Amino acid sequence: MAIFEWIIALLLGAALLAALAQKIGAPYPTFLALGGVLLAFIPGSPNWTLDPHLALTLFVAPVLLDAAYDTSLRDLRANWRPVAGLVIAAVGTTVIAVAIAAKWLIPGMPWRVAIALGAIVAPPDAAAATAVMRQVKLPHRLLKILEGESLLNDASALLVYRLAIMSAITGTFGISSFAPVFLLTVFGSLAAGIACAFAIRPLFSFVRDVSISVILQFACTFGVWIAAEEIGLSGILTLVAFAMTMARYSGPNISARMRIPVFAVWETVVFILNAFAFGLIGLQLRPIWERLEVGSERTDALMTAGVVLIVTIAARFAWVMGYTVIKRRLFDRSNTDDSGKPTFASGFVVSWAGMRGIVTLAAAFAIPGTLPNGMPFPYRNLILMCAFAVVLGRP
């Protein structure tokens, strides 16, 4: 009964914080992060744990599918250059910068772990950013670039994360083995996702009941992810390919009578998952904080988290503003009309629209507690603190 009461209180608190965030025009993940911090230090709060293997499946899979249905393939094709720059170059720059900073601060941290930390904090929750940016009436193109990024940056960052964690667990992961694994993971996952979509799509054409349709959608979402992971593929890439194929070929055929309640259910579920993710991570902070020695150890942990936050923000600004400068110079050489010339104001907006959210927290929580030899995963507690600091520090 106590667990049930805490769950109700957690959902009610999350709803109130989200309403407050909406009232003042701030992204609700930031307020949920604040709530998680407060929850961590409430006397008598429970110490819940979640299987790390379940964290990504439970929290990320529904978010990816929901983002796929909100993403327009036409807009992606029209803005593929800036989207690709954010998804590949901006994420890659953040991974490298954070890894170098972490290694500089903590010389004993293995490079594999430092890269995993960089991949965890790299993917922005652009869905939360666009919800805020719509309130200031940004140009349509900027919104579509951020929405396209929201789907694909998770896949690119979590692919690096997966390979880094695999390397940390096995202890040996050279270039010779990296290329085959990378190619198999990318192309095999994309092919599997598309094949699953075409195989499952006829099933939904016979469903006319909202409740049954929602249940099938959730079952297929988790089923595709789990099946991909079981055969050694990337659940992230497989689900992205599956979701985008389903949205392209099945989405337009959904009647309005079904579309409205189904989309409402998905939006509610994504919010509930955000609430639980922030709550669970918040509950992990108290024992982590208590295990740190008072004084220098706590100071060092806070300083590391603060540096990771600053580097994460600076890396995105460096890439986006650098890209804007280059595009402006190329535009000046080849055009006389300034109507389509990128502006520094738009570059600043895209740079700041890098709020982190549920994917960062889920990836941090999904790090295994122990290695195959029984030793604790190195610096797992510090990674959790850094992930929470990055989410909290991007208002």
N, C-alpha and C positions, 0 to 999 in steps of 0.2 A: 504493500500500500504506500510506503514511503517513497519508493521509486516512482510510482504513478503520480504522486503529489508533486515531486520534483519536476517531472516531465511537464505537467500542466503549468507549473510556475515558470518553467523555462520558456515554454511557448508563449505564455501571456506576456512575460517580460520582453521577449523578442518582438512581439507585435507592437507593444508600446514604444520600444526603442525605434522600430522601423517607422512608426507613425510620427515620432518626434523628428527623425531624420528627414522624412518627407516634408514635414512642416517647415523646416529651415533650409531645405534644398541641398542636403548632404547625402552622400552615398550610405545606405543603411549598413553595409558591412563594417564600416568604421564604428558605428554605434554598437553593433553586435560585438565587435572586438572589445570595446570599453566595457560592455556588459560581461563579457567573458573574464576580463581582469577582475571586476568586482566579485563575480561568482567564485573566483579562485580563492578569495580570502574571506568569504563568509563563514563564520564558525559553524561547524557541523555539516558543511556541504559534503555530498557524497564523493567517493573516489571511484568514478566509473572508468572502465577500460574497454577498449575495442580492439579486436584482432586487427593488426596492421594490414594483413592481406585483404581484409574486408573494407578498409577505409576508402581506397580509391574506387572500388566497385560501387560502394554505397553512395558516396558523395559526388563523384565525378561523372559517372555514366549518365545519370539523368540530366545533369547540367549540360553535358555535351550534346545530347539528343535535343534538348530544348533549344539550345543555341543554333543547332542546324536548321530547325524549322523556322527560325527567325532570320536566317541568312539567305539573301537573294543571290543565286548563281549569276544572274545577269549583272548585278552590281559588283560581284567579285571579279568577273571578267573585265568590267569597265575600269576597275581600280586595282588591277592585279599587281602593278609595280609598287605602289606605296604599301599595299597590304603585304606583299612578299617581303618588302624591306623591313616592316615591323615584325613579321612572323619569324623570319630567318635572321636577318642582320641585327635588329634591335634585341631580340631574345639572345642571340649568340653573344653580342657585346656585353649584355648584362651577366650572362653565365661566366664569361671569361673574367670580367672585371671583379665580380664578387669572389670568384675562386682565388684570384691573385691577392685580393685584400684579405681574405680569410687565411690564406697561407702565410701572408706577411705578418698578420697579427698572431697567428698560432703556428709557429714553424713545425710543430709536431703533427699537425693535421695532414693526413694523406691527401694527395692531389685528387684521388677518386672521390673522397668525401667532400673536399672543397668544391669540386665540380657539381656534385649532387646538391650541395647547398645553393650554388648559383642557379641550377636548374629549378629548384624549388621556388625561389623568390623571383624568377624571371618572368613568368606569364602574368600579365595584367588581367584583371577582371574587367575587361572593357564593357561588358554588359552593364555593370554598375555605373561605369563612367558615362555611357550613352544615356542612361536614365537621368543622370544629372545634367548632361549637356543639352538634352532636349528642352530643358527648362529655360535655357538661354538662347534657344532658336539658332543653333549652328547651321551652316550651309549643309544641304542634303549630302553632298559628296563626303564631307568630313564624318558625318554620322555613319555613312555606309562603310567608310574605311575602318572606323572603330568597331562596327558590328562584324565586319569580316574578320578583323583581327581577333575578336572575342572567341571565335570558333577554332581558328587554326593555330593561334599561339600556344594554346594548351597542348595540342598534339606535338608541336615541335619541341617545346620545353620538356614535356613529360617523356618524350622519346630519349632525349639526352639524359634525363633523370633515371630512366629505366636501365640504360646502358651503364651509367656510373654506379648505380646500386649493384648491378650484376657484377661489375668489376670489383667493387669493394667486398662483395661476398665471396667471390671465387679467388680473389687475390692476384689473378693473372688475367690480363685482358689486353693483349698487344694489338698492334696495327694489323697484323696478318689475320687475326681472328675478328677484328672489328668490322672490316669491310663486308665480309659475307653475312655476318649477323645483321648489320645495318641494312644491306640491300634486301635480305630475306624479310626482315621485319617491316620495312617500308612497303615494298611492292607486294609481298605476300599478304600483308594486312589490308592494303587497299583492295586487292583482288577479292579477298575473302569477304570484306564488308559489302562490296557491290554484289557479289554472288548471293550472299544471305538476303540482301534487300529484294532481289528479283525472285528468290525462292519463297520468301515470306509474303511478298506483296499480294498475291492472289487471295491469301487468307483473309485480309482486311476488306476485300471487295464484297464478301458475303456478310460482313458484320454491320448491323444497323442499330445496335443498342449501345448507348454511350458507356454504360458500366462495363460491358464486355469488351468494348474497344479499348478502354483505358487499361483494363487488366492485361489484355494482350500486348499493348504497347509497352507496359512495364516489364512483362515477362520476356518479351523479345529484346528489350534494351539490356537487361541484365544477362539474359541467355547468350546474346552475341558477345558481350564482353567476356563472360566466363569461359565460353567455348574458345575464344581467341587466345586467352591466357593459358588455357589448358594445353593447347597444341603449340605453344611457344611463340605466338604472334603478339603484337601489341594491341591490347584491348582498346587503347585510345584511338589509334589510327583506324582500326577495324570499325569501331563504332562511328567515327566521323564519316567514313565512306558509306557505311550502312545508313546513317541518318540523312546524309545529304542526298543519297539516291532515293530513299523513301520520300523525302520532302519534295524532290523533283518530280517523281512519277506518281506518287499517291496523294500528296498534299492537295493539289488542285481538285481532286475528285471527292474530297470530304465535303459533305453538305454543311451548310451554315448551322443547321440544327444540331449537328454533332460537333462542329469545329469550335463553337463558342464554349460549351462546357468542358470539352477535352482540353483546350488551351488553358482554361481557368484552373483545371485540376493540376496541370503541369506547372503552372506558375506558382500555385500554392505549395506543391511538393518541393520545388526548388527552394522556396523560402524556408520551409520547415527544415530541409537538409542544411541550409546555411545556419539556421539557429542551432541545430544540434552539433554541427561542426565547430562553431565558435564556443559553444558550451563545453564540449568534450575537451577541446584544446585548453580552454580556460581552467578546467578541473585538473589538467596535467601540470599547470604552471606552479600550483602550490607545492606539491611534493618535490618538483624540480628546484624551486626556490629554497625550500627547507633543507635540501641536501647540499646546497652550496654553503661553504663556510662564510660566516659573517666577516665582512671586511674586504680583503683584496679579491677573493674569488668571486664574490657577487659584483664587485666593481668591474672586474675584468669581463664578466659575462654581459653586463649592461653596456660596457664600452664596445664590445664586439658586436652586439646587436645594433647599437647606434651607428657604428661604422658601416655595417652591412646595409642598413636603411639608407644612409647617405649615398653610398656607392650605387645602390639600386636606382635611386632617383637620378643621380648624375649620369649614369650610363645611358638611360633612355633619352635624357635631354641631349647628351652628346651626339647620339646617333641621329635623332630626329632633326635637330637644328643643323647638324652637318649636312644631312641629306637635303634640307631646305636650301641651304647656301648653294650647294652644287646645282640643284634644279633651277634656282634663280639665274645662275650664271649661264647654264645651258640654254635657258629660255631667252635670255637677253641676246645670245648669239644667233638664235634661229628664228626669232619672232619679233615683229614690230608692234603687235597688239598685246597690251598688258592684261587683257581680260582674264586669261587663264593662268597668270603668273602666281606661283605659290607665295604666300606672305609669311612673315615672321610671326604674326599673330596666330595664324592657323598652326604653324609649327609648335608654338608654345602650348596651344590647347591640346594638340595630340601628345606632346611630351608629358603634360600634366595628367592626361587621361590615362594614367598607368596605375590606377588603384589595384591593389591585390585583394584576393578574396578566398573563396572556398577551395579552389584548386591548390593554392599555396599551402593552406592548412592541411588539406587531405593528403597531399604529397609528403609533407613533413611527418604527419601522423602515421603514414604507411611505411616509414622506415622500420625494418625489423628491429626488435629489441636486442637480439643476440645474433652472432655470427654462427656458422655451422660448427665451429670449434668450441662453442659454448661461451665465448667471450662477448661482453657487451659491444654493441655497435658503437664505434668510436664517435664521440661528440654528438650523440643523438639528442641529448637534453639541450645542448647549446643550439642545435639546429632548430628545435622546436621554439626556443625563445626568440631566435632570429626571425623565424617565419611569422610569429605573432607580432613582433616589433614592426616588421615591414607592412603587415596588414593594418596595424594600428596607426602607423606613422604616415599613411597616405590618405589624408582627408580630402 
